[in-house]
């Protein structure tokens, strides 16, 4: 009976993780500025470097984070803020909510810089922990979005870094539902990167995305030890692949931004034209992503693998922001030059 319950929990969480990454209503539309990938490859990181990490175990900090969560958090409201348009984010209310979550977020950010995450062996997920990880995912996403809205990009990247680290750490647990929560948290971070790259003067995070490990969240060992071959195992493998594909597509977008910034403000005709930076292949097919461009606009997508449902596809429509020519003289209403 316990085994059946574990599998049911995994199915539910797998669906939740997929929903976090799913794109409804057509392709994801991004409007981006011309920004080169900086030469200082270590300035921005989406996981802490070895030099930054401290000799501490992250597990205790995650337990502290869950224990410090307020009991009356309105998840539906925070979820709406996280998924809604950035210009609709109620900043004052978001600041107030984040103040309530200050202790939780401080613990998570400390955990992101720990050298170790030694989870005790377990198979059954505690419901309060799983709910806690979901709240923390929303909290980190909310902080990242608020800092993006305020133009505080270094702080936004720091929050995203904590989210990716937590996703990786949860993937090291022997509890499969923890790992699935890790995939969902990492997927939320990818959506924050999507928002970041659209903002005025935001940095190009190509190198930070390129440095992320693959698989980003690896549940292979847990599945081998706890699941038989079958649909459930295939679905979880698909979730891992889709997360890696999402990261690879974001890396491609940043590579395309770099190209456009160094080639007269236009996208390349094909991905093969980009040589200054590496354009990642689709990790699902190990082939180039589907791509087309009209110059100022581009289509970039990873189609659903053969036999998979359409929700496994990721589809971007990318447009370069129009820059006003500062030397262009204004035309008065009568049509004559000033």
Secondary structure as the mmCIF struct_conf table of DSSP 4:
data_model
#
loop_
_struct_conf.conf_type_id
_struct_conf.id
_struct_conf.beg_label_comp_id
_struct_conf.beg_label_asym_id
_struct_conf.beg_label_seq_id
_struct_conf.end_label_comp_id
_struct_conf.end_label_asym_id
_struct_conf.end_label_seq_id
HELX_RH_AL_P HELX_RH_AL_P1 UNK A 2 UNK A 21
BEND BEND1 UNK A 25 UNK A 26
HELX_LH_PP_P HELX_LH_PP_P1 UNK A 27 UNK A 27
STRN STRN1 UNK A 28 UNK A 32
HELX_LH_PP_P HELX_LH_PP_P2 UNK A 36 UNK A 38
BEND BEND2 UNK A 39 UNK A 39
TURN_TY1_P TURN_TY1_P1 UNK A 41 UNK A 42
BEND BEND3 UNK A 43 UNK A 44
BEND BEND4 UNK A 46 UNK A 47
HELX_RH_3T_P HELX_RH_3T_P1 UNK A 50 UNK A 52
STRN STRN2 UNK A 54 UNK A 57
HELX_RH_AL_P HELX_RH_AL_P2 UNK A 58 UNK A 67
TURN_TY1_P TURN_TY1_P2 UNK A 68 UNK A 68
BEND BEND5 UNK A 69 UNK A 69
TURN_TY1_P TURN_TY1_P3 UNK A 71 UNK A 72
HELX_RH_AL_P HELX_RH_AL_P3 UNK A 75 UNK A 83
BEND BEND6 UNK A 84 UNK A 84
HELX_RH_3T_P HELX_RH_3T_P2 UNK A 86 UNK A 88
HELX_RH_AL_P HELX_RH_AL_P4 UNK A 91 UNK A 100
TURN_TY1_P TURN_TY1_P4 UNK A 101 UNK A 101
HELX_RH_AL_P HELX_RH_AL_P5 UNK A 102 UNK A 111
TURN_TY1_P TURN_TY1_P5 UNK A 112 UNK A 113
STRN STRN3 UNK A 114 UNK A 116
HELX_LH_PP_P HELX_LH_PP_P3 UNK A 119 UNK A 121
BEND BEND7 UNK A 123 UNK A 124
HELX_LH_PP_P HELX_LH_PP_P4 UNK A 125 UNK A 126
HELX_RH_AL_P HELX_RH_AL_P6 UNK A 127 UNK A 149
TURN_TY1_P TURN_TY1_P6 UNK A 150 UNK A 151
HELX_RH_AL_P HELX_RH_AL_P7 UNK A 153 UNK A 171
TURN_TY1_P TURN_TY1_P7 UNK A 172 UNK A 172
BEND BEND8 UNK A 173 UNK A 174
HELX_RH_AL_P HELX_RH_AL_P8 UNK A 176 UNK A 196
TURN_TY1_P TURN_TY1_P8 UNK A 197 UNK A 198
BEND BEND9 UNK A 199 UNK A 199
TURN_TY1_P TURN_TY1_P9 UNK A 200 UNK A 201
HELX_LH_PP_P HELX_LH_PP_P5 UNK A 202 UNK A 204
HELX_RH_AL_P HELX_RH_AL_P9 UNK A 206 UNK A 211
BEND BEND10 UNK A 212 UNK A 212
BEND BEND11 UNK A 214 UNK A 217
HELX_RH_AL_P HELX_RH_AL_P10 UNK A 220 UNK A 226
BEND BEND12 UNK A 229 UNK A 230
HELX_RH_AL_P HELX_RH_AL_P11 UNK A 231 UNK A 262
TURN_TY1_P TURN_TY1_P10 UNK A 263 UNK A 265
BEND BEND13 UNK A 269 UNK A 270
HELX_RH_3T_P HELX_RH_3T_P3 UNK A 271 UNK A 273
BEND BEND14 UNK A 276 UNK A 277
HELX_LH_PP_P HELX_LH_PP_P6 UNK A 278 UNK A 281
STRN STRN4 UNK A 282 UNK A 282
TURN_TY1_P TURN_TY1_P11 UNK A 283 UNK A 286
STRN STRN5 UNK A 287 UNK A 287
HELX_LH_PP_P HELX_LH_PP_P7 UNK A 288 UNK A 289
STRN STRN6 UNK A 290 UNK A 293
BEND BEND15 UNK A 295 UNK A 296
STRN STRN7 UNK A 297 UNK A 302
HELX_LH_PP_P HELX_LH_PP_P8 UNK A 303 UNK A 305
TURN_TY1_P TURN_TY1_P12 UNK A 306 UNK A 307
BEND BEND16 UNK A 308 UNK A 308
HELX_RH_3T_P HELX_RH_3T_P4 UNK A 310 UNK A 312
STRN STRN8 UNK A 314 UNK A 320
HELX_LH_PP_P HELX_LH_PP_P9 UNK A 321 UNK A 324
TURN_TY1_P TURN_TY1_P13 UNK A 326 UNK A 327
HELX_LH_PP_P HELX_LH_PP_P10 UNK A 328 UNK A 330
STRN STRN9 UNK A 331 UNK A 331
HELX_LH_PP_P HELX_LH_PP_P11 UNK A 332 UNK A 332
TURN_TY1_P TURN_TY1_P14 UNK A 333 UNK A 334
BEND BEND17 UNK A 335 UNK A 335
STRN STRN10 UNK A 337 UNK A 337
#
